[in-house]
Amino acid sequence: MLTRREILALLPAAVLAPGMASVSPARAAALSYTLKPRQLSDGIWLLSGAQEAITRQNGGAIANVSILDTDAGAVVIDTGPSRLYGEALAALARDLTGKPVARVYNTHFHPDHVFGNQAFEPETIAAPKGVIDGLKDFGNGFADGMYYITGDWMRGTELVLPGTLLEAGVEDFGNRRIRALPMRGHTSSDLVLFDENSGFVFAGDLVFLDRAPTTPHANIERWRMALANLGGIPHRFIVPGHGPAENSTRGLDQTRQWLEAVDGIVRDAFERGLDVSEAAALPLPEWTNGMALARYEFERTVMHLYPKLEAEKWPRVDTNH
């Protein structure tokens, strides 16, 4: 059982102030997400998440969500932070495409990407086994944390697991062939989706752009390997999990550069004997100045990586053997 502190520590970019102000009953009844789709290409829309931490003001809507029009119906990539968001998303997908939702993908198990699942039929929601297992392990704890942080935005939200197990391969939707590419690094199971017809890569949280990456479940080395694999896909456009979509490799390059820099700073601090608070206060490279939440995420990454470094240097000895 996770403690409240552990739940909040694991939540991606969750902060308690100033967004923890209470919501009045009148405002709670009027809460609604204003979804503003941006058309990236013919039949492809992006709902950009706020380049912020999860707060009560933004209702947790910080992750990018995509909608694709296909012959078989609408395809939705990630579902947002709550039932309320998911319901607005489902309605928007139908309005934009004029078709029912044929498939929903969960790119990983973090709460800003999956708690809108409730608005869709479970059988339409697909994810790799590792994503489903992650939701089983952490989902209810994440729900508690999201309720605590965002309050009435989460009203009526329950964890809904994907009903379709997804493996590597292609799903054919008629005018679109979408290739599922299971990877890992940001979490123990990350799903990348490649629309072979348009050349769009939907990278989930393996790629951040102009916003510092989150690391509560990260394996830095595997993440860097995943980025190398992503770079080998013959893509035309990359849609990150957070940040602007671009027809460039800037997101790949920036995410890789951040991981290498932060990993190096933290490891050097650990080897020099600095404690967590001292390491968290170290300066960041100047090129990170324009990245949203750079200092905040660096401090969190120090807290995530120090226990791992301690375990590497001083492995636990089982005195029973």
Secondary structure, DSSP 8 states (H G I E B T S, - for coil): ---HHHHHHHSTTB--TTTT----HHHHHH-------EEEETTEEEE---SS-B-TTTTT--S-EEEEEETTEEEEE---SSHHHHHHHHHHHHHHHSS-EEEEE--SS-HHHHTTGGGS-GGGEEE-HHHHHHHHHHHHHHHHHHHHHHGGGGTT------SEE--SEEEE-SS-EEEEEEE-SSSS-EEEEEETTTTEEEEEEEEESSB----TT--HHHHHHHHHHHHTS--SEEEEEES--BSSSHHHHHHHHHHHHHHHHHHHHHHTT--HHHHHTS---GGGTTSBTHHHHHHHHHHHHHHHHHHHHS----TT-
